[in-house]
Amino acid sequence: MELKENQAALILESDETGEITVNVSSPDENGLSCALCHAIAMKLMNDEKLQAELMEMLEGEEGEEEGEDEGEDEGTGE
């Protein structure tokens, strides 16, 4: 994906151990979108409460996906 001059991207990468790294890409390193992505990246890396909330959300989604697979016939009366 090629970014426009006024765009920035937050890039999350996971390694084989599950460690997440956060990078920012932007053609304009001094632009507002780049500054905002850097602020979000810093928040993701340094805010333990936010990290815990995100992990809870992911765990909830995994449980929902498992429940969907098991309960596909729910509500059909069969």
N, CA, C and O atoms as a CHARMM CRD file, in Angstrom:
* protein
*
  312
    1    1 MET  N      0.84800  -1.17200   0.00000 PROA 1      0.00000
    2    1 MET  CA     0.00000   0.00000   0.00000 PROA 1      0.00000
    3    1 MET  C      0.89500   1.23700   0.00000 PROA 1      0.00000
    4    1 MET  O      1.81200   1.34900   0.81300 PROA 1      0.00000
    5    2 GLU  N      0.62900   2.13600  -0.89100 PROA 2      0.00000
    6    2 GLU  CA     1.38000   3.38000  -0.94300 PROA 2      0.00000
    7    2 GLU  C      0.57400   4.48300  -0.26000 PROA 2      0.00000
    8    2 GLU  O     -0.59400   4.70500  -0.57700 PROA 2      0.00000
    9    3 LEU  N      1.20900   5.15900   0.67000 PROA 3      0.00000
   10    3 LEU  CA     0.53700   6.21200   1.42600 PROA 3      0.00000
   11    3 LEU  C      0.64000   7.54700   0.70700 PROA 3      0.00000
   12    3 LEU  O      1.66000   7.87200   0.09900 PROA 3      0.00000
   13    4 LYS  N     -0.44300   8.31100   0.79000 PROA 4      0.00000
   14    4 LYS  CA    -0.43600   9.67300   0.26100 PROA 4      0.00000
   15    4 LYS  C      0.32500  10.57000   1.22600 PROA 4      0.00000
   16    4 LYS  O      0.61000  10.17100   2.35500 PROA 4      0.00000
   17    5 GLU  N      0.65200  11.77400   0.78800 PROA 5      0.00000
   18    5 GLU  CA     1.44300  12.71600   1.58300 PROA 5      0.00000
   19    5 GLU  C      0.78400  13.04600   2.92200 PROA 5      0.00000
   20    5 GLU  O      1.48300  13.30000   3.90300 PROA 5      0.00000
   21    6 ASN  N     -0.55000  13.04500   2.97700 PROA 6      0.00000
   22    6 ASN  CA    -1.25500  13.40700   4.21200 PROA 6      0.00000
   23    6 ASN  C     -1.70100  12.19400   5.02000 PROA 6      0.00000
   24    6 ASN  O     -2.54700  12.31900   5.90600 PROA 6      0.00000
   25    7 GLN  N     -1.14200  11.02100   4.72400 PROA 7      0.00000
   26    7 GLN  CA    -1.52800   9.79900   5.42400 PROA 7      0.00000
   27    7 GLN  C     -0.36800   9.23600   6.23600 PROA 7      0.00000
   28    7 GLN  O      0.80200   9.50300   5.96100 PROA 7      0.00000
   29    8 ALA  N     -0.73000   8.45100   7.24200 PROA 8      0.00000
   30    8 ALA  CA     0.25100   7.71400   8.04200 PROA 8      0.00000
   31    8 ALA  C     -0.37700   6.38000   8.40800 PROA 8      0.00000
   32    8 ALA  O     -1.60000   6.24400   8.44200 PROA 8      0.00000
   33    9 ALA  N      0.46200   5.41100   8.68000 PROA 9      0.00000
   34    9 ALA  CA    -0.03600   4.08100   9.02700 PROA 9      0.00000
   35    9 ALA  C      0.65300   3.57800  10.28600 PROA 9      0.00000
   36    9 ALA  O      1.85600   3.75900  10.47700 PROA 9      0.00000
   37   10 LEU  N     -0.12900   2.95100  11.12700 PROA 10     0.00000
   38   10 LEU  CA     0.36600   2.27800  12.31700 PROA 10     0.00000
   39   10 LEU  C      0.52600   0.81000  11.92600 PROA 10     0.00000
   40   10 LEU  O     -0.44400   0.17400  11.51200 PROA 10     0.00000
   41   11 ILE  N      1.72100   0.27100  12.05100 PROA 11     0.00000
   42   11 ILE  CA     2.00400  -1.09300  11.61000 PROA 11     0.00000
   43   11 ILE  C      2.30800  -1.94500  12.83800 PROA 11     0.00000
   44   11 ILE  O      3.26000  -1.68200  13.57200 PROA 11     0.00000
   45   12 LEU  N      1.48300  -2.96900  13.04700 PROA 12     0.00000
   46   12 LEU  CA     1.67900  -3.89500  14.16200 PROA 12     0.00000
   47   12 LEU  C      2.22000  -5.19900  13.59200 PROA 12     0.00000
   48   12 LEU  O      1.68700  -5.73200  12.61900 PROA 12     0.00000
   49   13 GLU  N      3.27400  -5.70000  14.20200 PROA 13     0.00000
   50   13 GLU  CA     3.90400  -6.93200  13.73300 PROA 13     0.00000
   51   13 GLU  C      4.09500  -7.86200  14.91500 PROA 13     0.00000
   52   13 GLU  O      4.54400  -7.43900  15.98000 PROA 13     0.00000
   53   14 SER  N      3.75400  -9.13200  14.72800 PROA 14     0.00000
   54   14 SER  CA     3.97400 -10.10200  15.80400 PROA 14     0.00000
   55   14 SER  C      5.04400 -11.09500  15.36500 PROA 14     0.00000
   56   14 SER  O      5.08600 -11.50800  14.20600 PROA 14     0.00000
   57   15 ASP  N      5.90300 -11.47100  16.30000 PROA 15     0.00000
   58   15 ASP  CA     6.92800 -12.45300  15.98900 PROA 15     0.00000
   59   15 ASP  C      6.46400 -13.84400  16.42600 PROA 15     0.00000
   60   15 ASP  O      5.33600 -14.01300  16.88900 PROA 15     0.00000
   61   16 GLU  N      7.33200 -14.82500  16.27600 PROA 16     0.00000
   62   16 GLU  CA     6.96600 -16.20500  16.58200 PROA 16     0.00000
   63   16 GLU  C      6.66800 -16.44700  18.05800 PROA 16     0.00000
   64   16 GLU  O      6.03600 -17.44600  18.40100 PROA 16     0.00000
   65   17 THR  N      7.11500 -15.54300  18.94200 PROA 17     0.00000
   66   17 THR  CA     6.84200 -15.69800  20.37500 PROA 17     0.00000
   67   17 THR  C      5.59800 -14.93400  20.81000 PROA 17     0.00000
   68   17 THR  O      5.20400 -14.99400  21.97400 PROA 17     0.00000
   69   18 GLY  N      4.97400 -14.20800  19.86600 PROA 18     0.00000
   70   18 GLY  CA     3.79000 -13.44500  20.18600 PROA 18     0.00000
   71   18 GLY  C      4.09100 -12.01700  20.60600 PROA 18     0.00000
   72   18 GLY  O      3.17800 -11.26300  20.94400 PROA 18     0.00000
   73   19 GLU  N      5.36000 -11.64100  20.58800 PROA 19     0.00000
   74   19 GLU  CA     5.75700 -10.26500  20.92600 PROA 19     0.00000
   75   19 GLU  C      5.30800  -9.32800  19.80400 PROA 19     0.00000
   76   19 GLU  O      5.50400  -9.61600  18.62400 PROA 19     0.00000
   77   20 ILE  N      4.71000  -8.21800  20.18800 PROA 20     0.00000
   78   20 ILE  CA     4.19600  -7.25300  19.21200 PROA 20     0.00000
   79   20 ILE  C      5.13100  -6.04900  19.14700 PROA 20     0.00000
   80   20 ILE  O      5.53800  -5.50800  20.17600 PROA 20     0.00000
   81   21 THR  N      5.46400  -5.64000  17.93000 PROA 21     0.00000
   82   21 THR  CA     6.19700  -4.40200  17.73100 PROA 21     0.00000
   83   21 THR  C      5.28800  -3.43100  16.98800 PROA 21     0.00000
   84   21 THR  O      4.44400  -3.83400  16.18700 PROA 21     0.00000
   85   22 VAL  N      5.47600  -2.14800  17.26900 PROA 22     0.00000
   86   22 VAL  CA     4.64800  -1.10000  16.67900 PROA 22     0.00000
   87   22 VAL  C      5.56100  -0.15600  15.90400 PROA 22     0.00000
   88   22 VAL  O      6.55300   0.34500  16.43400 PROA 22     0.00000
   89   23 ASN  N      5.20900   0.07600  14.64200 PROA 23     0.00000
   90   23 ASN  CA     5.96100   1.00000  13.80200 PROA 23     0.00000
   91   23 ASN  C      4.99700   1.98100  13.15400 PROA 23     0.00000
   92   23 ASN  O      3.79900   1.71700  13.04500 PROA 23     0.00000
   93   24 VAL  N      5.53400   3.11300  12.72600 PROA 24     0.00000
   94   24 VAL  CA     4.75600   4.12800  12.02800 PROA 24     0.00000
   95   24 VAL  C      5.40300   4.37000  10.67800 PROA 24     0.00000
   96   24 VAL  O      6.62600   4.45700  10.57100 PROA 24     0.00000
   97   25 SER  N      4.58000   4.47900   9.65100 PROA 25     0.00000
   98   25 SER  CA     5.06600   4.79400   8.31900 PROA 25     0.00000
   99   25 SER  C      4.30000   5.99300   7.78400 PROA 25     0.00000
  100   25 SER  O      3.07700   6.06200   7.90500 PROA 25     0.00000
  101   26 SER  N      5.02600   6.93900   7.19100 PROA 26     0.00000
  102   26 SER  CA     4.39800   8.11300   6.61000 PROA 26     0.00000
  103   26 SER  C      5.38200   8.81000   5.68700 PROA 26     0.00000
  104   26 SER  O      6.56600   8.91200   6.00800 PROA 26     0.00000
  105   27 PRO  N      4.90700   9.29200   4.54300 PROA 27     0.00000
  106   27 PRO  CA     5.79600  10.06900   3.67900 PROA 27     0.00000
  107   27 PRO  C      6.13600  11.43300   4.27500 PROA 27     0.00000
  108   27 PRO  O      7.16100  12.02000   3.92800 PROA 27     0.00000
  109   28 ASP  N      5.28200  11.94700   5.17200 PROA 28     0.00000
  110   28 ASP  CA     5.50700  13.24200   5.80900 PROA 28     0.00000
  111   28 ASP  C      5.73700  13.03100   7.29900 PROA 28     0.00000
  112   28 ASP  O      4.78400  12.98100   8.07700 PROA 28     0.00000
  113   29 GLU  N      6.98900  12.90800   7.69200 PROA 29     0.00000
  114   29 GLU  CA     7.33400  12.64200   9.09100 PROA 29     0.00000
  115   29 GLU  C      6.94800  13.78500  10.03100 PROA 29     0.00000
  116   29 GLU  O      6.92700  13.59400  11.24700 PROA 29     0.00000
  117   30 ASN  N      6.64300  14.96800   9.49400 PROA 30     0.00000
  118   30 ASN  CA     6.28700  16.11900  10.32400 PROA 30     0.00000
  119   30 ASN  C      4.79000  16.44500  10.28000 PROA 30     0.00000
  120   30 ASN  O      4.35000  17.43300  10.86800 PROA 30     0.00000
  121   31 GLY  N      4.01400  15.61600   9.58500 PROA 31     0.00000
  122   31 GLY  CA     2.59100  15.88500   9.43600 PROA 31     0.00000
  123   31 GLY  C      1.76800  15.47200  10.64400 PROA 31     0.00000
  124   31 GLY  O      2.23000  14.73200  11.51300 PROA 31     0.00000
  125   32 LEU  N      0.54000  15.96900  10.67600 PROA 32     0.00000
  126   32 LEU  CA    -0.37500  15.67200  11.77700 PROA 32     0.00000
  127   32 LEU  C     -0.70200  14.18700  11.87400 PROA 32     0.00000
  128   32 LEU  O     -0.72500  13.62700  12.97000 PROA 32     0.00000
  129   33 SER  N     -0.95700  13.54300  10.73300 PROA 33     0.00000
  130   33 SER  CA    -1.31700  12.12500  10.77500 PROA 33     0.00000
  131   33 SER  C     -0.16800  11.28400  11.31300 PROA 33     0.00000
  132   33 SER  O     -0.39600  10.31600  12.04000 PROA 33     0.00000
  133   34 CYS  N      1.05500  11.64200  10.96600 PROA 34     0.00000
  134   34 CYS  CA     2.22300  10.92100  11.47500 PROA 34     0.00000
  135   34 CYS  C      2.37800  11.15500  12.97700 PROA 34     0.00000
  136   34 CYS  O      2.65400  10.22000  13.72800 PROA 34     0.00000
  137   35 ALA  N      2.20100  12.39400  13.40900 PROA 35     0.00000
  138   35 ALA  CA     2.30800  12.70500  14.83200 PROA 35     0.00000
  139   35 ALA  C      1.26000  11.94100  15.63600 PROA 35     0.00000
  140   35 ALA  O      1.55200  11.44800  16.72500 PROA 35     0.00000
  141   36 LEU  N      0.04900  11.84100  15.10900 PROA 36     0.00000
  142   36 LEU  CA    -1.01300  11.11200  15.79100 PROA 36     0.00000
  143   36 LEU  C     -0.69000   9.62100  15.86400 PROA 36     0.00000
  144   36 LEU  O     -0.91000   8.99200  16.89900 PROA 36     0.00000
  145   37 CYS  N     -0.17500   9.05600  14.78400 PROA 37     0.00000
  146   37 CYS  CA     0.20700   7.64200  14.80800 PROA 37     0.00000
  147   37 CYS  C      1.31700   7.39500  15.82900 PROA 37     0.00000
  148   37 CYS  O      1.29600   6.38600  16.53500 PROA 37     0.00000
  149   38 HSD  N      2.27700   8.30100  15.91200 PROA 38     0.00000
  150   38 HSD  CA     3.34000   8.15300  16.91100 PROA 38     0.00000
  151   38 HSD  C      2.76700   8.21900  18.32500 PROA 38     0.00000
  152   38 HSD  O      3.19100   7.46300  19.19900 PROA 38     0.00000
  153   39 ALA  N      1.81000   9.11400  18.55500 PROA 39     0.00000
  154   39 ALA  CA     1.18200   9.21600  19.87700 PROA 39     0.00000
  155   39 ALA  C      0.43300   7.92600  20.22300 PROA 39     0.00000
  156   39 ALA  O      0.51100   7.44300  21.35300 PROA 39     0.00000
  157   40 ILE  N     -0.29100   7.37500  19.25000 PROA 40     0.00000
  158   40 ILE  CA    -1.01200   6.11600  19.46900 PROA 40     0.00000
  159   40 ILE  C     -0.02100   4.98600  19.73700 PROA 40     0.00000
  160   40 ILE  O     -0.24900   4.15600  20.61800 PROA 40     0.00000
  161   41 ALA  N      1.06700   4.95200  18.98800 PROA 41     0.00000
  162   41 ALA  CA     2.08500   3.91500  19.18400 PROA 41     0.00000
  163   41 ALA  C      2.67300   3.99600  20.58800 PROA 41     0.00000
  164   41 ALA  O      2.85300   2.97300  21.24800 PROA 41     0.00000
  165   42 MET  N      2.97200   5.20700  21.04400 PROA 42     0.00000
  166   42 MET  CA     3.51100   5.37500  22.40000 PROA 42     0.00000
  167   42 MET  C      2.49600   4.92200  23.44100 PROA 42     0.00000
  168   42 MET  O      2.86300   4.28300  24.42700 PROA 42     0.00000
  169   43 LYS  N      1.22800   5.24700  23.23000 PROA 43     0.00000
  170   43 LYS  CA     0.16500   4.83700  24.14900 PROA 43     0.00000
  171   43 LYS  C      0.06500   3.31000  24.18800 PROA 43     0.00000
  172   43 LYS  O     -0.05600   2.71900  25.26200 PROA 43     0.00000
  173   44 LEU  N      0.11600   2.68100  23.02700 PROA 44     0.00000
  174   44 LEU  CA     0.04200   1.21800  22.96800 PROA 44     0.00000
  175   44 LEU  C      1.20800   0.56500  23.69900 PROA 44     0.00000
  176   44 LEU  O      1.03300  -0.44800  24.37600 PROA 44     0.00000
  177   45 MET  N      2.38200   1.14000  23.56400 PROA 45     0.00000
  178   45 MET  CA     3.57300   0.52800  24.14900 PROA 45     0.00000
  179   45 MET  C      3.70900   0.79900  25.64900 PROA 45     0.00000
  180   45 MET  O      4.29700  -0.01100  26.36600 PROA 45     0.00000
  181   46 ASN  N      3.17900   1.91800  26.13100 PROA 46     0.00000
  182   46 ASN  CA     3.44900   2.32700  27.50900 PROA 46     0.00000
  183   46 ASN  C      2.26300   2.23600  28.46400 PROA 46     0.00000
  184   46 ASN  O      2.45400   2.31800  29.67800 PROA 46     0.00000
  185   47 ASP  N      1.06500   2.07100  27.96000 PROA 47     0.00000
  186   47 ASP  CA    -0.12300   2.09100  28.81200 PROA 47     0.00000
  187   47 ASP  C     -0.55800   0.65600  29.12500 PROA 47     0.00000
  188   47 ASP  O     -1.21700   0.00500  28.31400 PROA 47     0.00000
  189   48 GLU  N     -0.18300   0.18300  30.29600 PROA 48     0.00000
  190   48 GLU  CA    -0.49200  -1.20000  30.68300 PROA 48     0.00000
  191   48 GLU  C     -1.99300  -1.43300  30.81000 PROA 48     0.00000
  192   48 GLU  O     -2.47700  -2.52300  30.50600 PROA 48     0.00000
  193   49 LYS  N     -2.73100  -0.42500  31.25400 PROA 49     0.00000
  194   49 LYS  CA    -4.18400  -0.55700  31.36700 PROA 49     0.00000
  195   49 LYS  C     -4.80500  -0.75600  29.98300 PROA 49     0.00000
  196   49 LYS  O     -5.66600  -1.61700  29.80500 PROA 49     0.00000
  197   50 LEU  N     -4.37000   0.03500  29.01300 PROA 50     0.00000
  198   50 LEU  CA    -4.87100  -0.11500  27.65100 PROA 50     0.00000
  199   50 LEU  C     -4.51400  -1.48700  27.09200 PROA 50     0.00000
  200   50 LEU  O     -5.34200  -2.12600  26.44400 PROA 50     0.00000
  201   51 GLN  N     -3.30400  -1.93900  27.33500 PROA 51     0.00000
  202   51 GLN  CA    -2.88000  -3.26500  26.87500 PROA 51     0.00000
  203   51 GLN  C     -3.79000  -4.35100  27.45700 PROA 51     0.00000
  204   51 GLN  O     -4.20300  -5.26600  26.74500 PROA 51     0.00000
  205   52 ALA  N     -4.09900  -4.24700  28.74900 PROA 52     0.00000
  206   52 ALA  CA    -4.96400  -5.23200  29.39800 PROA 52     0.00000
  207   52 ALA  C     -6.37300  -5.19000  28.80200 PROA 52     0.00000
  208   52 ALA  O     -6.98300  -6.23500  28.57900 PROA 52     0.00000
  209   53 GLU  N     -6.89000  -3.98200  28.54300 PROA 53     0.00000
  210   53 GLU  CA    -8.22000  -3.84800  27.94100 PROA 53     0.00000
  211   53 GLU  C     -8.25500  -4.47400  26.54500 PROA 53     0.00000
  212   53 GLU  O     -9.22100  -5.14900  26.18700 PROA 53     0.00000
  213   54 LEU  N     -7.21500  -4.25100  25.77200 PROA 54     0.00000
  214   54 LEU  CA    -7.15600  -4.83000  24.42700 PROA 54     0.00000
  215   54 LEU  C     -7.10000  -6.35500  24.48200 PROA 54     0.00000
  216   54 LEU  O     -7.75000  -7.03300  23.68600 PROA 54     0.00000
  217   55 MET  N     -6.32000  -6.89600  25.42500 PROA 55     0.00000
  218   55 MET  CA    -6.22800  -8.35000  25.55700 PROA 55     0.00000
  219   55 MET  C     -7.57600  -8.93900  25.97600 PROA 55     0.00000
  220   55 MET  O     -7.96600 -10.00300  25.49500 PROA 55     0.00000
  221   56 GLU  N     -8.28900  -8.24900  26.87200 PROA 56     0.00000
  222   56 GLU  CA    -9.62000  -8.70600  27.26600 PROA 56     0.00000
  223   56 GLU  C    -10.55900  -8.72200  26.05900 PROA 56     0.00000
  224   56 GLU  O    -11.35000  -9.65000  25.89300 PROA 56     0.00000
  225   57 MET  N    -10.46400  -7.69400  25.22400 PROA 57     0.00000
  226   57 MET  CA   -11.29800  -7.64100  24.02700 PROA 57     0.00000
  227   57 MET  C    -10.98300  -8.81100  23.09000 PROA 57     0.00000
  228   57 MET  O    -11.89300  -9.42700  22.53600 PROA 57     0.00000
  229   58 LEU  N     -9.69700  -9.11500  22.91700 PROA 58     0.00000
  230   58 LEU  CA    -9.30800 -10.22200  22.05200 PROA 58     0.00000
  231   58 LEU  C     -9.78100 -11.55300  22.61700 PROA 58     0.00000
  232   58 LEU  O    -10.26400 -12.40800  21.87500 PROA 58     0.00000
  233   59 GLU  N     -9.64400 -11.73200  23.92000 PROA 59     0.00000
  234   59 GLU  CA   -10.10200 -12.96200  24.55800 PROA 59     0.00000
  235   59 GLU  C    -11.60500 -13.10400  24.42900 PROA 59     0.00000
  236   59 GLU  O    -12.10500 -14.21200  24.23700 PROA 59     0.00000
  237   60 GLY  N    -12.34000 -11.99600  24.53300 PROA 60     0.00000
  238   60 GLY  CA   -13.78900 -12.02200  24.36000 PROA 60     0.00000
  239   60 GLY  C    -14.17500 -12.40400  22.94600 PROA 60     0.00000
  240   60 GLY  O    -15.13300 -13.15200  22.74700 PROA 60     0.00000
  241   61 GLU  N    -13.44600 -11.90100  21.95800 PROA 61     0.00000
  242   61 GLU  CA   -13.72800 -12.24000  20.56600 PROA 61     0.00000
  243   61 GLU  C    -13.46900 -13.71200  20.29600 PROA 61     0.00000
  244   61 GLU  O    -14.22400 -14.35500  19.56600 PROA 61     0.00000
  245   62 GLU  N    -12.39600 -14.25400  20.88600 PROA 62     0.00000
  246   62 GLU  CA   -12.10000 -15.66800  20.70500 PROA 62     0.00000
  247   62 GLU  C    -13.21900 -16.52000  21.28000 PROA 62     0.00000
  248   62 GLU  O    -13.60800 -17.51900  20.67500 PROA 62     0.00000
  249   63 GLY  N    -13.74400 -16.13800  22.44300 PROA 63     0.00000
  250   63 GLY  CA   -14.84600 -16.87200  23.06000 PROA 63     0.00000
  251   63 GLY  C    -16.10200 -16.78900  22.23100 PROA 63     0.00000
  252   63 GLY  O    -16.83900 -17.76800  22.12000 PROA 63     0.00000
  253   64 GLU  N    -16.36300 -15.61800  21.63700 PROA 64     0.00000
  254   64 GLU  CA   -17.53500 -15.45300  20.77700 PROA 64     0.00000
  255   64 GLU  C    -17.42000 -16.31400  19.53600 PROA 64     0.00000
  256   64 GLU  O    -18.40100 -16.93000  19.12000 PROA 64     0.00000
  257   65 GLU  N    -16.22800 -16.37000  18.93000 PROA 65     0.00000
  258   65 GLU  CA   -16.03600 -17.18100  17.73800 PROA 65     0.00000
  259   65 GLU  C    -16.25900 -18.65000  18.04500 PROA 65     0.00000
  260   65 GLU  O    -16.88400 -19.36100  17.25800 PROA 65     0.00000
  261   66 GLU  N    -15.74800 -19.11900  19.19600 PROA 66     0.00000
  262   66 GLU  CA   -15.94400 -20.50600  19.58000 PROA 66     0.00000
  263   66 GLU  C    -17.41700 -20.77900  19.82900 PROA 66     0.00000
  264   66 GLU  O    -17.91700 -21.83600  19.44500 PROA 66     0.00000
  265   67 GLY  N    -18.12100 -19.85200  20.46100 PROA 67     0.00000
  266   67 GLY  CA   -19.54100 -20.00100  20.73500 PROA 67     0.00000
  267   67 GLY  C    -20.36500 -20.01400  19.45600 PROA 67     0.00000
  268   67 GLY  O    -21.37100 -20.71800  19.37400 PROA 67     0.00000
  269   68 GLU  N    -19.95100 -19.24700  18.46400 PROA 68     0.00000
  270   68 GLU  CA   -20.66300 -19.21900  17.18700 PROA 68     0.00000
  271   68 GLU  C    -20.56100 -20.55800  16.49500 PROA 68     0.00000
  272   68 GLU  O    -21.53600 -21.03400  15.91400 PROA 68     0.00000
  273   69 ASP  N    -19.38300 -21.17600  16.55100 PROA 69     0.00000
  274   69 ASP  CA   -19.19600 -22.46500  15.90800 PROA 69     0.00000
  275   69 ASP  C    -20.06500 -23.53600  16.55700 PROA 69     0.00000
  276   69 ASP  O    -20.66200 -24.36700  15.87100 PROA 69     0.00000
  277   70 GLU  N    -20.13000 -23.50700  17.89000 PROA 70     0.00000
  278   70 GLU  CA   -20.87800 -24.51400  18.63300 PROA 70     0.00000
  279   70 GLU  C    -22.36600 -24.29300  18.55900 PROA 70     0.00000
  280   70 GLU  O    -23.12500 -25.26100  18.61100 PROA 70     0.00000
  281   71 GLY  N    -22.81300 -23.06400  18.44100 PROA 71     0.00000
  282   71 GLY  CA   -24.22700 -22.77500  18.53000 PROA 71     0.00000
  283   71 GLY  C    -24.86100 -22.32300  17.22700 PROA 71     0.00000
  284   71 GLY  O    -25.76700 -21.49000  17.24600 PROA 71     0.00000
  285   72 GLU  N    -24.41500 -22.84400  16.10900 PROA 72     0.00000
  286   72 GLU  CA   -24.93800 -22.40600  14.83600 PROA 72     0.00000
  287   72 GLU  C    -26.43100 -22.69300  14.67200 PROA 72     0.00000
  288   72 GLU  O    -27.12700 -21.97400  13.95600 PROA 72     0.00000
  289   73 ASP  N    -26.92200 -23.73900  15.33200 PROA 73     0.00000
  290   73 ASP  CA   -28.33400 -24.10900  15.18300 PROA 73     0.00000
  291   73 ASP  C    -29.22700 -23.41700  16.21000 PROA 73     0.00000
  292   73 ASP  O    -30.43700 -23.64200  16.21700 PROA 73     0.00000
  293   74 GLU  N    -28.65400 -22.58000  17.07700 PROA 74     0.00000
  294   74 GLU  CA   -29.44400 -21.90100  18.08900 PROA 74     0.00000
  295   74 GLU  C    -30.48400 -21.00500  17.43800 PROA 74     0.00000
  296   74 GLU  O    -30.20900 -20.33100  16.44500 PROA 74     0.00000
  297   75 GLY  N    -31.67100 -21.00500  18.00400 PROA 75     0.00000
  298   75 GLY  CA   -32.72300 -20.12500  17.50500 PROA 75     0.00000
  299   75 GLY  C    -33.48600 -20.69300  16.32800 PROA 75     0.00000
  300   75 GLY  O    -34.43400 -20.07000  15.85000 PROA 75     0.00000
  301   76 THR  N    -33.09300 -21.86400  15.85000 PROA 76     0.00000
  302   76 THR  CA   -33.80700 -22.44800  14.71500 PROA 76     0.00000
  303   76 THR  C    -34.88400 -23.42000  15.17900 PROA 76     0.00000
  304   76 THR  O    -35.72800 -23.84600  14.39100 PROA 76     0.00000
  305   77 GLY  N    -34.84800 -23.77200  16.47600 PROA 77     0.00000
  306   77 GLY  CA   -35.83400 -24.71500  16.99700 PROA 77     0.00000
  307   77 GLY  C    -35.49700 -26.15100  16.64900 PROA 77     0.00000
  308   77 GLY  O    -36.29700 -27.05400  16.89100 PROA 77     0.00000
  309   78 GLU  N    -34.33000 -26.36800  16.08800 PROA 78     0.00000
  310   78 GLU  CA   -33.93200 -27.72300  15.70300 PROA 78     0.00000
  311   78 GLU  C    -32.87600 -28.24500  16.63100 PROA 78     0.00000
  312   78 GLU  O    -32.41400 -29.37400  16.46700 PROA 78     0.00000
